[in-house]
Amino acid sequence: MSLKDKLLADLQDAMRKGDTLRRDTIRFLRAAITNEEVARQVESLDDTGVAEVLQRQAKQRRESIAEFKKANRQELVVKEEAELAIL
């Protein structure tokens, strides 16, 4: 099973369970993958390309956590940490 197929299965599972945070995080990740496919002008990314997008999204979350901690925005830190755990 490819990573894209796994993400789709995880998205469907999150929707069935009503897990909105997990659902939204996976949707954002899938959108980032689609954006990368458009940017690279390819029909579909392979698992390596999907993993690269996943790593970039995780890095973005870690950077956001650091910035939110500096700004003393604990509620946003908690949200970003939860998204990072899902990724």
PDB file of N, CA, C and O in Angstrom:
ATOM      1  N   MET A   1       0.849  -1.177   0.000  1.00  0.00           N
ATOM      2  CA  MET A   1       0.000   0.000   0.000  1.00  0.00           C
ATOM      3  C   MET A   1       0.893   1.238   0.000  1.00  0.00           C
ATOM      4  O   MET A   1       1.797   1.362   0.827  1.00  0.00           O
ATOM      5  N   SER A   2       0.634   2.147  -0.929  1.00  0.00           N
ATOM      6  CA  SER A   2       1.448   3.361  -1.016  1.00  0.00           C
ATOM      7  C   SER A   2       1.075   4.314   0.126  1.00  0.00           C
ATOM      8  O   SER A   2       0.048   4.146   0.783  1.00  0.00           O
ATOM      9  N   LEU A   3       1.925   5.306   0.345  1.00  0.00           N
ATOM     10  CA  LEU A   3       1.658   6.272   1.405  1.00  0.00           C
ATOM     11  C   LEU A   3       0.386   7.066   1.116  1.00  0.00           C
ATOM     12  O   LEU A   3      -0.369   7.384   2.035  1.00  0.00           O
ATOM     13  N   LYS A   4       0.145   7.388  -0.156  1.00  0.00           N
ATOM     14  CA  LYS A   4      -1.072   8.126  -0.505  1.00  0.00           C
ATOM     15  C   LYS A   4      -2.315   7.287  -0.206  1.00  0.00           C
ATOM     16  O   LYS A   4      -3.315   7.813   0.283  1.00  0.00           O
ATOM     17  N   ASP A   5      -2.257   6.001  -0.494  1.00  0.00           N
ATOM     18  CA  ASP A   5      -3.381   5.115  -0.184  1.00  0.00           C
ATOM     19  C   ASP A   5      -3.597   5.019   1.323  1.00  0.00           C
ATOM     20  O   ASP A   5      -4.732   5.012   1.798  1.00  0.00           O
ATOM     21  N   LYS A   6      -2.499   4.947   2.064  1.00  0.00           N
ATOM     22  CA  LYS A   6      -2.571   4.885   3.528  1.00  0.00           C
ATOM     23  C   LYS A   6      -3.197   6.165   4.091  1.00  0.00           C
ATOM     24  O   LYS A   6      -4.004   6.113   5.019  1.00  0.00           O
ATOM     25  N   LEU A   7      -2.817   7.317   3.520  1.00  0.00           N
ATOM     26  CA  LEU A   7      -3.392   8.579   3.978  1.00  0.00           C
ATOM     27  C   LEU A   7      -4.896   8.629   3.705  1.00  0.00           C
ATOM     28  O   LEU A   7      -5.669   9.104   4.537  1.00  0.00           O
ATOM     29  N   LEU A   8      -5.299   8.139   2.545  1.00  0.00           N
ATOM     30  CA  LEU A   8      -6.720   8.112   2.219  1.00  0.00           C
ATOM     31  C   LEU A   8      -7.479   7.210   3.195  1.00  0.00           C
ATOM     32  O   LEU A   8      -8.559   7.568   3.663  1.00  0.00           O
ATOM     33  N   ALA A   9      -6.919   6.057   3.495  1.00  0.00           N
ATOM     34  CA  ALA A   9      -7.552   5.144   4.451  1.00  0.00           C
ATOM     35  C   ALA A   9      -7.621   5.778   5.836  1.00  0.00           C
ATOM     36  O   ALA A   9      -8.630   5.645   6.530  1.00  0.00           O
ATOM     37  N   ASP A  10      -6.551   6.469   6.245  1.00  0.00           N
ATOM     38  CA  ASP A  10      -6.543   7.141   7.544  1.00  0.00           C
ATOM     39  C   ASP A  10      -7.575   8.269   7.583  1.00  0.00           C
ATOM     40  O   ASP A  10      -8.231   8.481   8.603  1.00  0.00           O
ATOM     41  N   LEU A  11      -7.716   8.988   6.473  1.00  0.00           N
ATOM     42  CA  LEU A  11      -8.698  10.062   6.389  1.00  0.00           C
ATOM     43  C   LEU A  11     -10.108   9.504   6.539  1.00  0.00           C
ATOM     44  O   LEU A  11     -10.920  10.045   7.289  1.00  0.00           O
ATOM     45  N   GLN A  12     -10.391   8.438   5.833  1.00  0.00           N
ATOM     46  CA  GLN A  12     -11.713   7.828   5.923  1.00  0.00           C
ATOM     47  C   GLN A  12     -11.991   7.322   7.335  1.00  0.00           C
ATOM     48  O   GLN A  12     -13.107   7.459   7.836  1.00  0.00           O
ATOM     49  N   ASP A  13     -10.988   6.745   7.971  1.00  0.00           N
ATOM     50  CA  ASP A  13     -11.140   6.260   9.335  1.00  0.00           C
ATOM     51  C   ASP A  13     -11.417   7.421  10.293  1.00  0.00           C
ATOM     52  O   ASP A  13     -12.282   7.317  11.163  1.00  0.00           O
ATOM     53  N   ALA A  14     -10.685   8.524  10.135  1.00  0.00           N
ATOM     54  CA  ALA A  14     -10.887   9.694  10.996  1.00  0.00           C
ATOM     55  C   ALA A  14     -12.290  10.269  10.801  1.00  0.00           C
ATOM     56  O   ALA A  14     -12.923  10.717  11.757  1.00  0.00           O
ATOM     57  N   MET A  15     -12.766  10.253   9.564  1.00  0.00           N
ATOM     58  CA  MET A  15     -14.109  10.766   9.293  1.00  0.00           C
ATOM     59  C   MET A  15     -15.168   9.877   9.947  1.00  0.00           C
ATOM     60  O   MET A  15     -16.143  10.373  10.511  1.00  0.00           O
ATOM     61  N   ARG A  16     -14.969   8.577   9.869  1.00  0.00           N
ATOM     62  CA  ARG A  16     -15.919   7.646  10.483  1.00  0.00           C
ATOM     63  C   ARG A  16     -15.974   7.816  11.999  1.00  0.00           C
ATOM     64  O   ARG A  16     -17.041   7.733  12.607  1.00  0.00           O
ATOM     65  N   LYS A  17     -14.813   8.055  12.596  1.00  0.00           N
ATOM     66  CA  LYS A  17     -14.734   8.174  14.058  1.00  0.00           C
ATOM     67  C   LYS A  17     -15.073   9.572  14.561  1.00  0.00           C
ATOM     68  O   LYS A  17     -15.222   9.776  15.766  1.00  0.00           O
ATOM     69  N   GLY A  18     -15.198  10.544  13.644  1.00  0.00           N
ATOM     70  CA  GLY A  18     -15.498  11.910  14.061  1.00  0.00           C
ATOM     71  C   GLY A  18     -14.311  12.639  14.646  1.00  0.00           C
ATOM     72  O   GLY A  18     -14.490  13.596  15.400  1.00  0.00           O
ATOM     73  N   ASP A  19     -13.109  12.214  14.321  1.00  0.00           N
ATOM     74  CA  ASP A  19     -11.877  12.831  14.821  1.00  0.00           C
ATOM     75  C   ASP A  19     -11.517  14.012  13.920  1.00  0.00           C
ATOM     76  O   ASP A  19     -10.811  13.853  12.924  1.00  0.00           O
ATOM     77  N   THR A  20     -12.010  15.198  14.284  1.00  0.00           N
ATOM     78  CA  THR A  20     -11.862  16.354  13.400  1.00  0.00           C
ATOM     79  C   THR A  20     -10.415  16.830  13.276  1.00  0.00           C
ATOM     80  O   THR A  20      -9.999  17.236  12.191  1.00  0.00           O
ATOM     81  N   LEU A  21      -9.648  16.789  14.351  1.00  0.00           N
ATOM     82  CA  LEU A  21      -8.261  17.236  14.276  1.00  0.00           C
ATOM     83  C   LEU A  21      -7.461  16.345  13.322  1.00  0.00           C
ATOM     84  O   LEU A  21      -6.733  16.840  12.462  1.00  0.00           O
ATOM     85  N   ARG A  22      -7.603  15.043  13.484  1.00  0.00           N
ATOM     86  CA  ARG A  22      -6.896  14.099  12.608  1.00  0.00           C
ATOM     87  C   ARG A  22      -7.364  14.253  11.157  1.00  0.00           C
ATOM     88  O   ARG A  22      -6.551  14.252  10.232  1.00  0.00           O
ATOM     89  N   ARG A  23      -8.671  14.383  10.970  1.00  0.00           N
ATOM     90  CA  ARG A  23      -9.236  14.562   9.628  1.00  0.00           C
ATOM     91  C   ARG A  23      -8.662  15.814   8.963  1.00  0.00           C
ATOM     92  O   ARG A  23      -8.210  15.759   7.819  1.00  0.00           O
ATOM     93  N   ASP A  24      -8.681  16.929   9.672  1.00  0.00           N
ATOM     94  CA  ASP A  24      -8.203  18.184   9.097  1.00  0.00           C
ATOM     95  C   ASP A  24      -6.704  18.149   8.812  1.00  0.00           C
ATOM     96  O   ASP A  24      -6.250  18.670   7.793  1.00  0.00           O
ATOM     97  N   THR A  25      -5.941  17.538   9.707  1.00  0.00           N
ATOM     98  CA  THR A  25      -4.492  17.439   9.518  1.00  0.00           C
ATOM     99  C   THR A  25      -4.173  16.613   8.276  1.00  0.00           C
ATOM    100  O   THR A  25      -3.309  16.991   7.486  1.00  0.00           O
ATOM    101  N   ILE A  26      -4.853  15.505   8.101  1.00  0.00           N
ATOM    102  CA  ILE A  26      -4.617  14.658   6.929  1.00  0.00           C
ATOM    103  C   ILE A  26      -5.060  15.374   5.667  1.00  0.00           C
ATOM    104  O   ILE A  26      -4.410  15.248   4.629  1.00  0.00           O
ATOM    105  N   ARG A  27      -6.142  16.117   5.733  1.00  0.00           N
ATOM    106  CA  ARG A  27      -6.586  16.887   4.564  1.00  0.00           C
ATOM    107  C   ARG A  27      -5.552  17.935   4.177  1.00  0.00           C
ATOM    108  O   ARG A  27      -5.264  18.112   2.993  1.00  0.00           O
ATOM    109  N   PHE A  28      -4.989  18.634   5.164  1.00  0.00           N
ATOM    110  CA  PHE A  28      -3.938  19.616   4.872  1.00  0.00           C
ATOM    111  C   PHE A  28      -2.727  18.944   4.234  1.00  0.00           C
ATOM    112  O   PHE A  28      -2.132  19.485   3.303  1.00  0.00           O
ATOM    113  N   LEU A  29      -2.369  17.782   4.729  1.00  0.00           N
ATOM    114  CA  LEU A  29      -1.234  17.045   4.184  1.00  0.00           C
ATOM    115  C   LEU A  29      -1.514  16.618   2.754  1.00  0.00           C
ATOM    116  O   LEU A  29      -0.648  16.745   1.888  1.00  0.00           O
ATOM    117  N   ARG A  30      -2.707  16.117   2.499  1.00  0.00           N
ATOM    118  CA  ARG A  30      -3.066  15.708   1.134  1.00  0.00           C
ATOM    119  C   ARG A  30      -3.064  16.902   0.183  1.00  0.00           C
ATOM    120  O   ARG A  30      -2.677  16.770  -0.978  1.00  0.00           O
ATOM    121  N   ALA A  31      -3.498  18.076   0.673  1.00  0.00           N
ATOM    122  CA  ALA A  31      -3.468  19.287  -0.146  1.00  0.00           C
ATOM    123  C   ALA A  31      -2.026  19.682  -0.466  1.00  0.00           C
ATOM    124  O   ALA A  31      -1.728  20.097  -1.586  1.00  0.00           O
ATOM    125  N   ALA A  32      -1.137  19.554   0.511  1.00  0.00           N
ATOM    126  CA  ALA A  32       0.274  19.866   0.286  1.00  0.00           C
ATOM    127  C   ALA A  32       0.872  18.905  -0.739  1.00  0.00           C
ATOM    128  O   ALA A  32       1.701  19.310  -1.555  1.00  0.00           O
ATOM    129  N   ILE A  33       0.466  17.651  -0.706  1.00  0.00           N
ATOM    130  CA  ILE A  33       0.949  16.662  -1.678  1.00  0.00           C
ATOM    131  C   ILE A  33       0.459  17.041  -3.074  1.00  0.00           C
ATOM    132  O   ILE A  33       1.222  16.990  -4.039  1.00  0.00           O
ATOM    133  N   THR A  34      -0.802  17.417  -3.177  1.00  0.00           N
ATOM    134  CA  THR A  34      -1.354  17.824  -4.470  1.00  0.00           C
ATOM    135  C   THR A  34      -0.637  19.062  -4.992  1.00  0.00           C
ATOM    136  O   THR A  34      -0.333  19.144  -6.182  1.00  0.00           O
ATOM    137  N   ASN A  35      -0.364  20.023  -4.119  1.00  0.00           N
ATOM    138  CA  ASN A  35       0.371  21.224  -4.527  1.00  0.00           C
ATOM    139  C   ASN A  35       1.759  20.871  -5.042  1.00  0.00           C
ATOM    140  O   ASN A  35       2.227  21.450  -6.023  1.00  0.00           O
ATOM    141  N   GLU A  36       2.410  19.935  -4.390  1.00  0.00           N
ATOM    142  CA  GLU A  36       3.741  19.496  -4.813  1.00  0.00           C
ATOM    143  C   GLU A  36       3.670  18.810  -6.178  1.00  0.00           C
ATOM    144  O   GLU A  36       4.555  19.003  -7.012  1.00  0.00           O
ATOM    145  N   GLU A  37       2.633  18.017  -6.411  1.00  0.00           N
ATOM    146  CA  GLU A  37       2.464  17.358  -7.710  1.00  0.00           C
ATOM    147  C   GLU A  37       2.289  18.397  -8.810  1.00  0.00           C
ATOM    148  O   GLU A  37       2.846  18.250  -9.897  1.00  0.00           O
ATOM    149  N   VAL A  38       1.524  19.438  -8.535  1.00  0.00           N
ATOM    150  CA  VAL A  38       1.322  20.505  -9.518  1.00  0.00           C
ATOM    151  C   VAL A  38       2.634  21.249  -9.756  1.00  0.00           C
ATOM    152  O   VAL A  38       2.983  21.550 -10.897  1.00  0.00           O
ATOM    153  N   ALA A  39       3.357  21.543  -8.680  1.00  0.00           N
ATOM    154  CA  ALA A  39       4.621  22.271  -8.810  1.00  0.00           C
ATOM    155  C   ALA A  39       5.653  21.477  -9.604  1.00  0.00           C
ATOM    156  O   ALA A  39       6.399  22.044 -10.402  1.00  0.00           O
ATOM    157  N   ARG A  40       5.693  20.177  -9.387  1.00  0.00           N
ATOM    158  CA  ARG A  40       6.650  19.321 -10.102  1.00  0.00           C
ATOM    159  C   ARG A  40       6.131  18.900 -11.470  1.00  0.00           C
ATOM    160  O   ARG A  40       6.865  18.306 -12.260  1.00  0.00           O
ATOM    161  N   GLN A  41       4.876  19.204 -11.750  1.00  0.00           N
ATOM    162  CA  GLN A  41       4.226  18.835 -13.007  1.00  0.00           C
ATOM    163  C   GLN A  41       4.273  17.326 -13.241  1.00  0.00           C
ATOM    164  O   GLN A  41       4.654  16.847 -14.309  1.00  0.00           O
ATOM    165  N   VAL A  42       3.869  16.597 -12.199  1.00  0.00           N
ATOM    166  CA  VAL A  42       3.768  15.142 -12.294  1.00  0.00           C
ATOM    167  C   VAL A  42       2.347  14.747 -11.940  1.00  0.00           C
ATOM    168  O   VAL A  42       1.645  15.470 -11.234  1.00  0.00           O
ATOM    169  N   GLU A  43       1.936  13.605 -12.434  1.00  0.00           N
ATOM    170  CA  GLU A  43       0.577  13.160 -12.158  1.00  0.00           C
ATOM    171  C   GLU A  43       0.419  12.659 -10.728  1.00  0.00           C
ATOM    172  O   GLU A  43      -0.605  12.894 -10.087  1.00  0.00           O
ATOM    173  N   SER A  44       1.442  11.968 -10.235  1.00  0.00           N
ATOM    174  CA  SER A  44       1.359  11.419  -8.889  1.00  0.00           C
ATOM    175  C   SER A  44       2.761  11.275  -8.310  1.00  0.00           C
ATOM    176  O   SER A  44       3.676  10.799  -8.981  1.00  0.00           O
ATOM    177  N   LEU A  45       2.917  11.691  -7.060  1.00  0.00           N
ATOM    178  CA  LEU A  45       4.202  11.530  -6.377  1.00  0.00           C
ATOM    179  C   LEU A  45       4.368  10.087  -5.922  1.00  0.00           C
ATOM    180  O   LEU A  45       3.403   9.420  -5.547  1.00  0.00           O
ATOM    181  N   ASP A  46       5.605   9.622  -5.963  1.00  0.00           N
ATOM    182  CA  ASP A  46       5.880   8.297  -5.414  1.00  0.00           C
ATOM    183  C   ASP A  46       6.022   8.422  -3.891  1.00  0.00           C
ATOM    184  O   ASP A  46       5.899   9.516  -3.340  1.00  0.00           O
ATOM    185  N   ASP A  47       6.277   7.314  -3.228  1.00  0.00           N
ATOM    186  CA  ASP A  47       6.376   7.326  -1.765  1.00  0.00           C
ATOM    187  C   ASP A  47       7.488   8.237  -1.266  1.00  0.00           C
ATOM    188  O   ASP A  47       7.359   8.847  -0.205  1.00  0.00           O
ATOM    189  N   THR A  48       8.576   8.335  -2.018  1.00  0.00           N
ATOM    190  CA  THR A  48       9.681   9.215  -1.622  1.00  0.00           C
ATOM    191  C   THR A  48       9.240  10.674  -1.641  1.00  0.00           C
ATOM    192  O   THR A  48       9.538  11.431  -0.717  1.00  0.00           O
ATOM    193  N   GLY A  49       8.535  11.064  -2.690  1.00  0.00           N
ATOM    194  CA  GLY A  49       8.031  12.431  -2.786  1.00  0.00           C
ATOM    195  C   GLY A  49       7.028  12.743  -1.695  1.00  0.00           C
ATOM    196  O   GLY A  49       7.042  13.835  -1.127  1.00  0.00           O
ATOM    197  N   VAL A  50       6.162  11.797  -1.403  1.00  0.00           N
ATOM    198  CA  VAL A  50       5.171  11.984  -0.337  1.00  0.00           C
ATOM    199  C   VAL A  50       5.885  12.114   1.010  1.00  0.00           C
ATOM    200  O   VAL A  50       5.499  12.939   1.839  1.00  0.00           O
ATOM    201  N   ALA A  51       6.916  11.311   1.231  1.00  0.00           N
ATOM    202  CA  ALA A  51       7.678  11.383   2.481  1.00  0.00           C
ATOM    203  C   ALA A  51       8.363  12.745   2.625  1.00  0.00           C
ATOM    204  O   ALA A  51       8.440  13.286   3.728  1.00  0.00           O
ATOM    205  N   GLU A  52       8.863  13.300   1.511  1.00  0.00           N
ATOM    206  CA  GLU A  52       9.487  14.624   1.554  1.00  0.00           C
ATOM    207  C   GLU A  52       8.476  15.688   1.973  1.00  0.00           C
ATOM    208  O   GLU A  52       8.782  16.552   2.795  1.00  0.00           O
ATOM    209  N   VAL A  53       7.278  15.622   1.408  1.00  0.00           N
ATOM    210  CA  VAL A  53       6.227  16.576   1.770  1.00  0.00           C
ATOM    211  C   VAL A  53       5.872  16.413   3.241  1.00  0.00           C
ATOM    212  O   VAL A  53       5.685  17.401   3.950  1.00  0.00           O
ATOM    213  N   LEU A  54       5.781  15.178   3.696  1.00  0.00           N
ATOM    214  CA  LEU A  54       5.463  14.894   5.095  1.00  0.00           C
ATOM    215  C   LEU A  54       6.530  15.484   6.021  1.00  0.00           C
ATOM    216  O   LEU A  54       6.206  16.062   7.059  1.00  0.00           O
ATOM    217  N   GLN A  55       7.791  15.336   5.645  1.00  0.00           N
ATOM    218  CA  GLN A  55       8.884  15.886   6.456  1.00  0.00           C
ATOM    219  C   GLN A  55       8.821  17.412   6.498  1.00  0.00           C
ATOM    220  O   GLN A  55       9.053  18.016   7.545  1.00  0.00           O
ATOM    221  N   ARG A  56       8.508  18.037   5.359  1.00  0.00           N
ATOM    222  CA  ARG A  56       8.395  19.495   5.326  1.00  0.00           C
ATOM    223  C   ARG A  56       7.250  19.977   6.204  1.00  0.00           C
ATOM    224  O   ARG A  56       7.381  20.980   6.905  1.00  0.00           O
ATOM    225  N   GLN A  57       6.132  19.269   6.169  1.00  0.00           N
ATOM    226  CA  GLN A  57       4.989  19.649   6.994  1.00  0.00           C
ATOM    227  C   GLN A  57       5.318  19.499   8.481  1.00  0.00           C
ATOM    228  O   GLN A  57       4.930  20.342   9.290  1.00  0.00           O
ATOM    229  N   ALA A  58       6.020  18.445   8.835  1.00  0.00           N
ATOM    230  CA  ALA A  58       6.429  18.245  10.229  1.00  0.00           C
ATOM    231  C   ALA A  58       7.386  19.351  10.668  1.00  0.00           C
ATOM    232  O   ALA A  58       7.280  19.863  11.782  1.00  0.00           O
ATOM    233  N   LYS A  59       8.312  19.713   9.796  1.00  0.00           N
ATOM    234  CA  LYS A  59       9.262  20.785  10.109  1.00  0.00           C
ATOM    235  C   LYS A  59       8.516  22.101  10.309  1.00  0.00           C
ATOM    236  O   LYS A  59       8.832  22.875  11.211  1.00  0.00           O
ATOM    237  N   GLN A  60       7.534  22.339   9.467  1.00  0.00           N
ATOM    238  CA  GLN A  60       6.737  23.560   9.584  1.00  0.00           C
ATOM    239  C   GLN A  60       6.025  23.602  10.936  1.00  0.00           C
ATOM    240  O   GLN A  60       5.963  24.656  11.569  1.00  0.00           O
ATOM    241  N   ARG A  61       5.495  22.477  11.378  1.00  0.00           N
ATOM    242  CA  ARG A  61       4.812  22.420  12.672  1.00  0.00           C
ATOM    243  C   ARG A  61       5.800  22.687  13.813  1.00  0.00           C
ATOM    244  O   ARG A  61       5.489  23.417  14.754  1.00  0.00           O
ATOM    245  N   ARG A  62       6.998  22.087  13.720  1.00  0.00           N
ATOM    246  CA  ARG A  62       8.003  22.316  14.778  1.00  0.00           C
ATOM    247  C   ARG A  62       8.396  23.792  14.850  1.00  0.00           C
ATOM    248  O   ARG A  62       8.556  24.341  15.940  1.00  0.00           O
ATOM    249  N   GLU A  63       8.552  24.430  13.698  1.00  0.00           N
ATOM    250  CA  GLU A  63       8.902  25.856  13.675  1.00  0.00           C
ATOM    251  C   GLU A  63       7.760  26.700  14.240  1.00  0.00           C
ATOM    252  O   GLU A  63       7.999  27.667  14.963  1.00  0.00           O
ATOM    253  N   SER A  64       6.535  26.339  13.913  1.00  0.00           N
ATOM    254  CA  SER A  64       5.376  27.063  14.439  1.00  0.00           C
ATOM    255  C   SER A  64       5.301  26.937  15.950  1.00  0.00           C
ATOM    256  O   SER A  64       5.000  27.907  16.644  1.00  0.00           O
ATOM    257  N   ILE A  65       5.572  25.745  16.458  1.00  0.00           N
ATOM    258  CA  ILE A  65       5.551  25.530  17.908  1.00  0.00           C
ATOM    259  C   ILE A  65       6.552  26.453  18.587  1.00  0.00           C
ATOM    260  O   ILE A  65       6.241  27.072  19.604  1.00  0.00           O
ATOM    261  N   ALA A  66       7.748  26.547  18.029  1.00  0.00           N
ATOM    262  CA  ALA A  66       8.774  27.413  18.614  1.00  0.00           C
ATOM    263  C   ALA A  66       8.324  28.874  18.609  1.00  0.00           C
ATOM    264  O   ALA A  66       8.506  29.585  19.597  1.00  0.00           O
ATOM    265  N   GLU A  67       7.742  29.317  17.508  1.00  0.00           N
ATOM    266  CA  GLU A  67       7.288  30.711  17.419  1.00  0.00           C
ATOM    267  C   GLU A  67       6.120  30.982  18.371  1.00  0.00           C
ATOM    268  O   GLU A  67       6.067  32.035  19.006  1.00  0.00           O
ATOM    269  N   PHE A  68       5.202  30.050  18.468  1.00  0.00           N
ATOM    270  CA  PHE A  68       4.065  30.243  19.359  1.00  0.00           C
ATOM    271  C   PHE A  68       4.503  30.241  20.818  1.00  0.00           C
ATOM    272  O   PHE A  68       3.916  30.949  21.637  1.00  0.00           O
ATOM    273  N   LYS A  69       5.529  29.453  21.157  1.00  0.00           N
ATOM    274  CA  LYS A  69       6.044  29.469  22.527  1.00  0.00           C
ATOM    275  C   LYS A  69       6.655  30.825  22.843  1.00  0.00           C
ATOM    276  O   LYS A  69       6.483  31.348  23.944  1.00  0.00           O
ATOM    277  N   LYS A  70       7.382  31.404  21.859  1.00  0.00           N
ATOM    278  CA  LYS A  70       7.963  32.736  22.066  1.00  0.00           C
ATOM    279  C   LYS A  70       6.877  33.774  22.294  1.00  0.00           C
ATOM    280  O   LYS A  70       7.043  34.695  23.093  1.00  0.00           O
ATOM    281  N   ALA A  71       5.758  33.617  21.582  1.00  0.00           N
ATOM    282  CA  ALA A  71       4.666  34.583  21.680  1.00  0.00           C
ATOM    283  C   ALA A  71       3.711  34.269  22.830  1.00  0.00           C
ATOM    284  O   ALA A  71       2.707  34.955  23.018  1.00  0.00           O
ATOM    285  N   ASN A  72       4.031  33.227  23.597  1.00  0.00           N
ATOM    286  CA  ASN A  72       3.213  32.814  24.739  1.00  0.00           C
ATOM    287  C   ASN A  72       1.774  32.509  24.327  1.00  0.00           C
ATOM    288  O   ASN A  72       0.822  32.939  24.978  1.00  0.00           O
ATOM    289  N   ARG A  73       1.634  31.751  23.224  1.00  0.00           N
ATOM    290  CA  ARG A  73       0.313  31.344  22.713  1.00  0.00           C
ATOM    291  C   ARG A  73       0.143  29.848  22.944  1.00  0.00           C
ATOM    292  O   ARG A  73       0.241  29.047  22.015  1.00  0.00           O
ATOM    293  N   GLN A  74      -0.110  29.488  24.183  1.00  0.00           N
ATOM    294  CA  GLN A  74      -0.139  28.082  24.581  1.00  0.00           C
ATOM    295  C   GLN A  74      -1.204  27.281  23.847  1.00  0.00           C
ATOM    296  O   GLN A  74      -0.975  26.120  23.509  1.00  0.00           O
ATOM    297  N   GLU A  75      -2.371  27.884  23.592  1.00  0.00           N
ATOM    298  CA  GLU A  75      -3.437  27.148  22.903  1.00  0.00           C
ATOM    299  C   GLU A  75      -3.014  26.740  21.493  1.00  0.00           C
ATOM    300  O   GLU A  75      -3.380  25.665  21.018  1.00  0.00           O
ATOM    301  N   LEU A  76      -2.243  27.599  20.825  1.00  0.00           N
ATOM    302  CA  LEU A  76      -1.751  27.266  19.484  1.00  0.00           C
ATOM    303  C   LEU A  76      -0.613  26.251  19.550  1.00  0.00           C
ATOM    304  O   LEU A  76      -0.467  25.419  18.654  1.00  0.00           O
ATOM    305  N   VAL A  77       0.186  26.318  20.601  1.00  0.00           N
ATOM    306  CA  VAL A  77       1.251  25.336  20.794  1.00  0.00           C
ATOM    307  C   VAL A  77       0.635  23.948  20.944  1.00  0.00           C
ATOM    308  O   VAL A  77       1.112  22.987  20.340  1.00  0.00           O
ATOM    309  N   VAL A  78      -0.407  23.842  21.736  1.00  0.00           N
ATOM    310  CA  VAL A  78      -1.067  22.556  21.961  1.00  0.00           C
ATOM    311  C   VAL A  78      -1.627  22.010  20.644  1.00  0.00           C
ATOM    312  O   VAL A  78      -1.485  20.823  20.349  1.00  0.00           O
ATOM    313  N   LYS A  79      -2.259  22.879  19.860  1.00  0.00           N
ATOM    314  CA  LYS A  79      -2.849  22.457  18.579  1.00  0.00           C
ATOM    315  C   LYS A  79      -1.760  21.972  17.618  1.00  0.00           C
ATOM    316  O   LYS A  79      -1.901  20.920  16.994  1.00  0.00           O
ATOM    317  N   GLU A  80      -0.688  22.735  17.504  1.00  0.00           N
ATOM    318  CA  GLU A  80       0.402  22.368  16.595  1.00  0.00           C
ATOM    319  C   GLU A  80       1.081  21.068  17.048  1.00  0.00           C
ATOM    320  O   GLU A  80       1.445  20.241  16.212  1.00  0.00           O
ATOM    321  N   GLU A  81       1.252  20.883  18.354  1.00  0.00           N
ATOM    322  CA  GLU A  81       1.853  19.655  18.860  1.00  0.00           C
ATOM    323  C   GLU A  81       0.974  18.451  18.555  1.00  0.00           C
ATOM    324  O   GLU A  81       1.480  17.374  18.243  1.00  0.00           O
ATOM    325  N   ALA A  82      -0.328  18.627  18.642  1.00  0.00           N
ATOM    326  CA  ALA A  82      -1.252  17.541  18.322  1.00  0.00           C
ATOM    327  C   ALA A  82      -1.165  17.190  16.838  1.00  0.00           C
ATOM    328  O   ALA A  82      -1.169  16.014  16.476  1.00  0.00           O
ATOM    329  N   GLU A  83      -1.085  18.214  15.974  1.00  0.00           N
ATOM    330  CA  GLU A  83      -0.944  17.965  14.537  1.00  0.00           C
ATOM    331  C   GLU A  83       0.375  17.279  14.225  1.00  0.00           C
ATOM    332  O   GLU A  83       0.429  16.383  13.382  1.00  0.00           O
ATOM    333  N   LEU A  84       1.429  17.693  14.895  1.00  0.00           N
ATOM    334  CA  LEU A  84       2.742  17.079  14.691  1.00  0.00           C
ATOM    335  C   LEU A  84       2.708  15.609  15.089  1.00  0.00           C
ATOM    336  O   LEU A  84       3.311  14.768  14.422  1.00  0.00           O
ATOM    337  N   ALA A  85       2.009  15.300  16.168  1.00  0.00           N
ATOM    338  CA  ALA A  85       1.899  13.901  16.604  1.00  0.00           C
ATOM    339  C   ALA A  85       1.165  13.071  15.555  1.00  0.00           C
ATOM    340  O   ALA A  85       1.499  11.906  15.342  1.00  0.00           O
ATOM    341  N   ILE A  86       0.183  13.655  14.906  1.00  0.00           N
ATOM    342  CA  ILE A  86      -0.555  12.940  13.861  1.00  0.00           C
ATOM    343  C   ILE A  86       0.340  12.710  12.658  1.00  0.00           C
ATOM    344  O   ILE A  86       0.350  11.627  12.074  1.00  0.00           O
ATOM    345  N   LEU A  87       1.094  13.743  12.293  1.00  0.00           N
ATOM    346  CA  LEU A  87       2.005  13.593  11.141  1.00  0.00           C
ATOM    347  C   LEU A  87       3.069  12.569  11.437  1.00  0.00           C
ATOM    348  O   LEU A  87       3.925  12.306  10.592  1.00  0.00           O
TER     349      LEU A  87
END
